[in-house]
Amino acid sequence: MSGQSAVSDPQHAARLLRALSSFREESRFCDAHLVLEGEEIPVQKNILAAASPYIR
């Protein structure tokens, strides 16, 4: 196989974020919980770390 090819999909980021959101809503792949004002929220630590320098 010679050379490389690239595929561009302008909707990729939006689909990825929707999938990650649905995983959280369904508590899939969640490996931690945040407790805010007595409410427990399932989260994914890798997503928190990617989104917040405070968590890193």
C-alpha positions as CSV (number, residue, x, y, z in Angstrom):
1,M,0.0,0.0,0.0
2,S,1.6,3.3,-1.0
3,G,0.9,6.8,0.2
4,Q,-1.7,7.9,2.6
5,S,-5.2,9.2,2.2
6,A,-7.3,11.3,4.5
7,V,-11.1,11.4,4.9
8,S,-12.7,14.6,6.1
9,D,-16.0,14.5,8.0
10,P,-17.2,17.8,9.2
11,Q,-19.9,16.1,11.4
12,H,-17.4,13.8,13.2
13,A,-16.9,16.1,16.3
14,A,-20.6,16.6,16.8
15,R,-21.3,12.8,16.5
16,L,-18.5,12.1,18.9
17,L,-19.9,14.5,21.5
18,R,-23.4,13.1,21.2
19,A,-22.1,9.6,21.7
20,L,-20.1,10.6,24.8
21,S,-23.1,12.4,26.2
22,S,-25.4,9.4,25.7
23,F,-22.8,7.2,27.4
24,R,-22.9,9.5,30.4
25,E,-26.7,9.7,30.4
26,E,-26.9,5.8,30.4
27,S,-24.1,5.6,33.0
28,R,-22.0,3.6,30.5
29,F,-18.2,3.6,30.9
30,C,-18.6,5.9,34.0
31,D,-15.7,5.4,36.4
32,A,-16.4,8.1,39.0
33,H,-19.2,10.2,40.5
34,L,-19.4,13.9,41.3
35,V,-21.6,15.0,44.1
36,L,-23.1,18.4,43.7
37,E,-25.6,19.8,46.2
38,G,-26.4,16.2,47.3
39,E,-26.9,15.0,43.7
40,E,-24.6,12.2,42.4
41,I,-23.6,12.5,38.8
42,P,-21.9,9.7,37.0
43,V,-18.8,10.9,35.0
44,Q,-15.9,9.6,33.0
45,K,-12.6,10.6,34.4
46,N,-10.9,10.8,31.1
47,I,-13.5,13.3,29.8
48,L,-13.2,15.4,32.9
49,A,-9.4,15.5,32.6
50,A,-9.6,16.4,28.9
51,A,-12.0,19.2,29.6
52,S,-10.5,20.7,32.8
53,P,-6.9,21.6,33.7
54,Y,-8.1,21.6,37.4
55,I,-8.9,17.9,37.2
56,R,-5.6,16.9,35.5
